[in-house]
Amino acid sequence: MPSAPKSHHFSFSKSKRLTDPIEFKRVKNEGKAQGGALLVIGALRTGEENISRAGFVTSKRLGGAVVRNRVRRRLRDIVRTQQARLRKGFWFVVVARPAAARATYGALKDEWLRLAERASILAP
């Protein structure tokens, strides 16, 4: 059975992600953080790029690899589906708190949207 064609509209390539530890450290040291019960979003306005880039942190405090990977996939999906609303020229890091491992997708999305609005990374 052939698979359905994949849409490139919601692609989330590595060029749109923060991957280097120096980039994460720069967001932590120079950016501003907005915290909630499930997530913390650190945002840094770079103004250097025409796109926004995102990083995701799921520490071992969340649980085993399966749990961490599930949370990371959910967070990537949330950012991917909201990428049209992201303001250009921002780097942001989403850090999952231990409660995120037990949260539903809807709860994670609601908190991400609320924190992203507070961090001013969403376009008006």
HELIX and SHEET records of a PDB file:
HELIX    1   1 LYS A   14  LYS A   16  5                                   3    
HELIX    2   2 PRO A   21  GLU A   30  1                                  10    
HELIX    3   3 LYS A   60  LEU A   62  5                                   3    
HELIX    4   4 ALA A   65  GLN A   82  1                                  18    
HELIX    5   5 GLN A   83  ARG A   85  5                                   3    
HELIX    6   6 PRO A   98  ALA A  101  5                                   4    
HELIX    7   7 TYR A  105  ARG A  118  1                                  14    
SHEET    1   A 4 LYS A  32  GLY A  35  0                                        
SHEET    2   A 4 LEU A  39  ARG A  45 -1                                        
SHEET    3   A 4 PHE A  90  ALA A  96 -1                                        
SHEET    4   A 4 ARG A  53  VAL A  57  1                                        
END                                                                             
